[in-house]
Amino acid sequence: MKKIILSVSALLAIALMGCDSGVRQMDYRVTCTLEGKQQHDSATLLVLEEDYNKLRVCGASRLADGSVTFTGQIDEPHVALIRWDNDSVQPFHFVLEQGDIHITLKSGSWDITGSPLNSQYLHYINQRNSIMDERLATWQEYLKSASGKTMKREVEVRLVARDSVLNDSLQRITVDRINRGDAVGRIIRERYGNQLDQAHKRLLK
């Protein structure tokens, strides 16, 4: 009986190995460089497992001359995070995909090269920042007008309407990007989905 059990177990193991071998593994190399006043001692690379909504550690390393590199394999693009030190600061989000990815982090800005999906993500971020800058300018104008003795009604209506249009544009580009269902959409849902109002959340697929 033991021999039969072992034989069945061996066949099962072979079958499982055959299923795994059908998954195409893709190599990645991620190099992250800190510039400016940013200083960290160590970094951890994590990916978000969509099925379980949990983070999986893919590597940890100490920084050398302000730089750290992670290598490995994935079966598909993932939402990824780089966590600095001992969870002392906000993690950096990006899309982990096949290829040689270079991330440069500066004070208040970042750039990614060698990654088509992250280029799309960066395009969204630039759109978002542009709209946020316009909203800030609108409210600065509003506060400046309100600080006077009186604010003309037509000025108030114009500024409030402009902010409403800008907010709607921001919400719409966020919904559109999330609804594409790719890794870029998943990372935007993870970071900005909770900032959508109820009307726009109902537009999500």
C-alpha positions as MATLAB code, in Angstrom:
seq = 'MKKIILSVSALLAIALMGCDSGVRQMDYRVTCTLEGKQQHDSATLLVLEEDYNKLRVCGASRLADGSVTFTGQIDEPHVALIRWDNDSVQPFHFVLEQGDIHITLKSGSWDITGSPLNSQYLHYINQRNSIMDERLATWQEYLKSASGKTMKREVEVRLVARDSVLNDSLQRITVDRINRGDAVGRIIRERYGNQLDQAHKRLLK';
ca = [
       0.000    0.000    0.000;
       2.825    2.396    0.816;
       4.256    1.972   -2.677;
       0.884    2.812   -4.249;
       0.499    5.914   -2.064;
       3.964    7.075   -2.982;
       3.269    6.519   -6.661;
       0.044    8.543   -6.513;
       1.820   11.317   -4.613;
       4.590   11.371   -7.194;
       2.105   11.600  -10.062;
       0.274   14.425   -8.290;
       3.530   16.300   -7.779;
       4.413   15.887  -11.458;
       0.980   17.152  -12.463;
       1.333   20.218  -10.261;
       4.794   20.902  -11.651;
       3.357   20.709  -15.132;
       0.749   23.377  -14.241;
       3.411   25.650  -12.813;
       5.648   25.276  -15.837;
       2.882   26.672  -18.015;
       3.178   30.057  -16.273;
       5.572   32.332  -18.136;
       8.023   33.907  -15.722;
       9.377   37.363  -16.579;
      12.643   38.778  -15.276;
      12.746   42.195  -13.643;
      15.469   44.431  -12.300;
      14.517   47.486  -10.260;
      17.130   50.080   -9.351;
      16.006   52.879   -7.049;
      18.207   55.927   -6.472;
      17.608   58.626   -3.869;
      18.658   62.182   -4.633;
      18.525   65.393   -2.672;
      18.053   65.343    1.088;
      16.385   61.948    1.249;
      18.269   59.448    3.359;
      17.311   55.866    4.186;
      19.311   52.908    5.405;
      17.287   50.023    3.984;
      14.476   49.205    1.578;
      11.984   46.355    1.155;
      10.253   45.454   -2.115;
       6.680   44.204   -1.738;
       3.949   43.287   -4.224;
       0.208   43.395   -3.657;
      -1.408   39.993   -4.144;
      -4.745   40.815   -5.805;
      -6.474   37.548   -4.877;
      -5.740   37.852   -1.170;
      -5.309   41.634   -0.835;
      -2.079   41.014    1.048;
       1.481   42.239    0.618;
       4.216   39.730   -0.231;
       7.864   40.521    0.410;
      10.044   40.050   -2.685;
      13.321   41.302   -1.294;
      15.057   43.495    1.250;
      18.414   45.215    1.059;
      20.508   47.975    2.558;
      21.201   51.049    0.438;
      24.697   51.632   -0.908;
      25.554   55.205   -1.907;
      21.873   56.095   -1.942;
      20.885   53.267   -4.283;
      19.303   49.831   -4.029;
      18.598   47.110   -6.626;
      16.090   44.259   -6.624;
      15.952   41.385   -9.115;
      13.562   38.491   -9.540;
      10.754   37.030  -11.629;
       7.014   37.650  -11.879;
       4.229   36.027  -13.864;
       2.432   39.322  -14.628;
       2.710   43.022  -13.754;
       1.951   43.780  -10.112;
       1.242   46.766   -7.920;
       4.464   47.122   -5.947;
       5.762   49.162   -3.039;
       9.180   50.085   -1.768;
       9.045   50.416    2.002;
      11.832   52.418    3.580;
      13.626   51.536    6.808;
      11.226   50.280    9.492;
       7.935   51.616    8.106;
       9.050   55.086    9.170;
       7.865   56.880    6.036;
       5.193   56.568    3.353;
       6.047   53.701    0.943;
       6.649   54.426   -2.728;
       4.135   52.826   -5.131;
       4.889   51.732   -8.695;
       4.113   48.981  -11.206;
       6.505   46.025  -11.157;
       6.812   44.618  -14.662;
       9.302   42.857  -16.884;
      12.448   44.759  -17.783;
      15.147   46.989  -16.356;
      13.340   49.662  -14.337;
      15.135   52.747  -13.024;
      13.456   54.847  -10.338;
      14.837   58.212   -9.281;
      13.351   59.798   -6.172;
      13.945   63.456   -5.411;
      12.463   65.740   -2.795;
       8.893   66.253   -3.976;
       9.248   64.472   -7.332;
      10.102   61.134   -8.942;
      10.820   59.650  -12.346;
      10.766   56.139  -13.816;
      12.420   54.928  -17.019;
      12.496   51.560  -18.753;
       8.881   50.753  -17.912;
       5.949   51.324  -20.316;
       3.313   50.804  -17.618;
       4.985   53.209  -15.230;
       5.178   55.772  -18.033;
       1.380   55.514  -18.235;
       1.136   55.833  -14.460;
       3.416   58.888  -14.511;
       1.239   60.434  -17.239;
      -1.786   60.086  -14.946;
       0.155   61.599  -12.034;
       1.160   64.572  -14.200;
      -2.466   65.069  -15.263;
      -3.568   64.831  -11.655;
      -0.950   67.304  -10.446;
      -1.853   69.765  -13.197;
      -5.522   69.700  -12.172;
      -4.634   70.000   -8.495;
      -2.455   73.034   -9.271;
      -5.378   74.649  -11.102;
      -7.695   73.942   -8.168;
      -5.179   75.460   -5.762;
      -4.887   78.583   -7.908;
      -8.697   78.821   -8.050;
      -9.061   78.671   -4.291;
      -6.228   81.140   -3.767;
      -8.094   83.538   -6.030;
     -11.288   82.818   -4.106;
      -9.655   83.519   -0.729;
      -8.023   86.679   -2.050;
     -11.374   87.943   -3.310;
     -13.090   86.928   -0.080;
     -10.536   88.807    2.022;
     -11.790   92.103    0.620;
     -14.743   94.027    1.964;
     -17.116   92.348   -0.455;
     -16.961   89.611   -3.066;
     -19.044   90.094   -6.136;
     -21.601   87.362   -6.569;
     -20.574   86.674  -10.171;
     -16.944   86.222   -9.116;
     -17.908   83.720   -6.409;
     -20.124   81.766   -8.801;
     -17.377   81.675  -11.447;
     -14.701   80.421   -9.055;
     -16.921   77.776   -7.432;
     -18.046   76.568  -10.866;
     -14.433   76.363  -12.073;
     -13.434   74.277   -9.053;
     -16.410   71.976   -9.606;
     -15.420   71.415  -13.249;
     -11.803   70.723  -12.279;
     -12.857   68.281   -9.571;
     -15.128   66.464  -12.009;
     -12.251   66.217  -14.517;
      -9.993   64.762  -11.831;
     -12.591   62.211  -10.807;
     -13.303   61.220  -14.405;
      -9.672   60.584  -15.393;
      -9.300   58.504  -12.230;
     -12.384   56.396  -13.000;
     -11.326   55.981  -16.640;
      -7.834   54.799  -15.679;
      -9.120   52.393  -13.011;
     -11.713   50.891  -15.360;
      -9.038   49.797  -17.821;
      -8.372   46.946  -15.412;
      -4.601   46.763  -15.859;
      -1.823   47.113  -13.265;
      -1.846   50.905  -13.672;
      -5.562   50.940  -12.909;
      -5.009   48.740   -9.856;
      -2.337   51.006   -8.428;
      -4.512   54.095   -8.993;
      -7.450   52.344   -7.304;
      -5.162   51.457   -4.399;
      -3.861   55.028   -3.987;
      -6.715   57.273   -5.100;
      -9.899   55.191   -5.258;
     -10.957   56.278   -1.783;
     -10.877   59.929   -2.905;
     -13.681   59.434   -5.411;
     -17.101   60.756   -4.451;
     -20.077   58.409   -4.360;
     -21.363   59.458   -7.785;
     -18.064   58.569   -9.460;
     -17.527   55.408   -7.395;
     -20.724   54.084   -8.968;
     -19.025   54.397  -12.379;
     -16.308   51.919  -11.422;
     -16.511   48.516  -13.073;
];
